[in-house]
Amino acid sequence: MSCDCVSQDIGLFQKRDQTVRITITGPGDLTGAKIWFSVKDDKADIDTDALITKKTANNGGTDLQAKVTDGPNGIVEVYIAKEDTAAIDPGDYWYDVVLENSSGKRMQGVTPSRFTIMRPNTLT
């Protein structure tokens, strides 16, 4: 069992609450899977240097960070709060998604992909 890892670029606005919906194919039903989502300035950065980190509730995070919303169809949602991007300059960064299924197998769900933060026209 493995993931059909793909690149999925994301673009979102700075200082805005946003939901990122990601579909992960290949590993089967994701119900109960642990999810790690991180945004980094450079692919080589260590995890503790991530600009944004989100995890599922069963992985030290909360349902307000990330959750599997449709396990049989591989749909994961990550919740970006306006505070998450407030101190990050607009530009291109890197993100990926790692998952661990209920049997403990850890897989790459999304390969490192572009994460673009855009400056909105109205800044409030």
C-alpha positions in Angstrom: 0.0 0.0 0.0 1.5 3.3 -1.0 0.4 6.8 -2.0 0.3 8.1 -5.5 2.3 11.1 -4.6 1.6 14.2 -6.7 2.6 17.8 -6.6 -0.3 20.1 -5.7 0.6 23.8 -5.7 -1.4 26.0 -3.3 -1.9 29.7 -3.5 -3.6 31.7 -0.7 -3.8 35.2 0.7 -1.8 36.6 3.6 -3.8 37.3 6.8 -6.9 35.3 5.7 -8.6 32.3 7.2 -8.6 29.6 4.6 -9.3 25.9 4.2 -6.9 23.9 2.1 -8.6 20.7 0.8 -6.2 18.0 -0.4 -7.1 14.7 -2.0 -4.6 11.9 -1.4 -4.9 8.8 -3.6 -3.4 5.3 -3.4 -3.2 4.4 0.3 -6.9 3.5 0.6 -9.2 4.7 3.4 -7.6 7.5 5.4 -10.1 7.3 8.3 -8.1 7.5 11.5 -4.9 8.5 9.7 -2.4 10.9 11.4 -1.6 13.9 9.2 1.4 16.2 9.2 1.3 19.4 7.1 4.2 21.8 7.1 5.3 24.9 5.2 9.0 25.7 5.0 11.1 28.5 3.5 13.5 25.8 2.0 13.0 22.1 1.4 16.2 21.4 3.5 14.8 23.2 6.6 14.3 20.9 9.6 10.7 20.4 10.9 11.2 22.7 13.9 12.0 25.6 11.5 8.7 25.2 9.6 6.8 28.4 9.2 3.4 26.7 9.5 2.8 23.3 11.0 -0.6 21.6 11.3 -1.5 18.1 12.7 -4.6 16.1 13.2 -6.0 15.7 16.7 -4.7 12.1 17.0 -1.2 13.4 16.3 -0.8 16.2 18.8 -2.8 18.8 16.9 -6.5 19.6 16.9 -9.5 19.5 14.6 -9.0 23.2 14.1 -5.6 22.5 12.5 -6.2 19.5 10.2 -8.5 16.5 9.8 -9.5 13.7 7.5 -12.9 14.8 6.3 -13.6 12.0 3.9 -11.4 9.0 4.7 -12.7 6.6 2.0 -12.1 9.2 -0.7 -8.7 10.4 0.7 -9.8 14.0 1.5 -7.9 15.9 4.1 -8.5 19.5 5.1 -5.9 21.8 6.6 -7.1 25.0 8.3 -4.9 28.1 7.8 -5.8 30.8 10.3 -5.1 34.5 9.5 -2.4 34.5 12.2 -0.5 31.7 10.5 0.5 33.9 7.6 0.5 37.4 9.3 4.3 37.4 9.8 5.2 35.6 6.6 6.2 37.8 3.6 4.3 37.2 0.4 6.2 34.8 -1.9 6.8 31.2 -2.7 7.5 28.6 0.0 7.4 24.7 0.1 4.8 22.5 1.8 4.2 18.7 1.9 1.8 16.3 3.6 2.9 13.1 5.4 0.4 10.6 6.7 0.4 7.5 8.9 -2.4 5.0 8.4 -4.1 3.2 11.3 -1.6 0.2 10.9 1.3 2.6 11.5 2.6 2.8 7.9 4.0 6.3 7.3 3.8 7.6 3.7 4.4 10.8 1.7 0.9 12.1 0.7 2.0 15.1 -1.2 5.5 15.6 -2.5 7.1 19.0 -1.6 5.1 21.5 -3.6 4.9 25.2 -4.1 3.0 27.2 -1.4 2.4 30.8 -2.5 1.3 33.5 -0.1 -0.2 36.4 -2.0 -0.7 39.9 -0.6 -4.4 40.9 -0.7 -5.5 44.2 -2.1 -7.3 45.1 1.1 -4.9 44.6 4.0 -7.3 44.7 7.0 
